């Protein structure tokens, strides 16, 4: 049995001055070392993320244009996170049994079918049911990406692979947010309707589906690496594949607080700009797209900061810096200032995203990686589901300060706990010789 934590390869502090040219060369060299599977996964992640980015932003606005209120939007957000959360842990167990590639196929196909079906109904009950199944499908994808990257990279490559994948995720959101301003304008002109007409929103959502479907192509080209997966479903049910129960519990608690922050605030940014700041659809798309683009660029600095401070300290510092911007954003009524605060908050917060996923995967062994990711996602989504209902109700009454303040507090607590749980473990391993452990 492999002791917990032996995969957490420490990054010693950078010695001497920093050379930008040397840093860029090292970065490019590490990227060029990516395996074929890693490159295919990045292509899959980008295509799937582009489709999801458009859908995530446009769907909330589409519901508002249909006449549903903010409270119903909050309910759907909560239901999606709730079913994502309840199903994430079983999805992780299944992923550790059937393999990563099959799990990706299952996730992408299920999500495409549910999204397509959603466009053919205006019935609230049907929307709730389809959102539930969509959340389950997205659960498969969420718990498989990090284990796959861990298993198809070497220790020195991982910070770059995880950061680039997170950067692609942010870039896909950039496209999604930009689409909120451009696609309704395009389809409004084509259909000769207002840009906030439900028909323009519906066809904007249709545009996202081919991108998600295209993500299946890289999956077909992957040759999955042989791994020590779970041998039987009996072992899954009895959780015999789990070696590091303590690590799972700590990661789950940190994810719970991160989910609370997400549920209170993150999924409501488009609603916040429209209902609280009075922004137009074009302004919302521009602000949020620029924020995501800056986040995508900032994430690429993550390996540099990790080399200088280590993973856990970098996560703590970047998340702590992001918290004040949340408070100032909701206390300010100047749209340009709010846009700047939104951009800064996203830039610093995004730096912590790849670190959290990488540390979680390095702390556990192969046969429990998807299970670990599923457990973390379960608590993230359960933590975010009920706050989304609360936030939706508060925002429907015009109160945005309370949910944003609670989101800031939860984000702060999650960062502090992550540091408390894992800083000493990373420091204790600083003297251990670096070994390439990918299995």
Secondary structure, 3 states (H helix, E strand, C coil): CCCCCCCCCCCCCCCCCCCHHHHHHHHHHHHHCCCHHHHHHHHHHHHHHHHHHHHHHHHHHHHHHHCCCHHHHHHHHHHHHHHHHHHHHHHHHHHHHHCHHHHHHHHHHHHHHHHHHHCCCCCHHHHHHHHHHHHHHHHHHHCCHHHHHHHCCCHHHHHHHHHHHHHHHHHHHHHHHHHHHHHHHHHHHHHCCCCCCHHHHHHHHHHHHHHHHHHHHHHHHCCCCCCCCCCCHHHHHCCCCCCCHHHHHHHHHHHHHHHHHHHHCHHHHHHHHHHHCCCCHHHHHHHHHHHHHHHHHHHCCHHHHHHHHCHHHHHHHHHHHHHHHHHHHHHCCCHHHHHHHHHHHHHHHHHHHHHHHHHHHHCCCHHHHHHHHHHHHHHHHHHHHHHHHHHHHHHHCCCCHHHHHHHHHHHHHHHHHHHHHHHHHHHHHHHCCCCCCCC
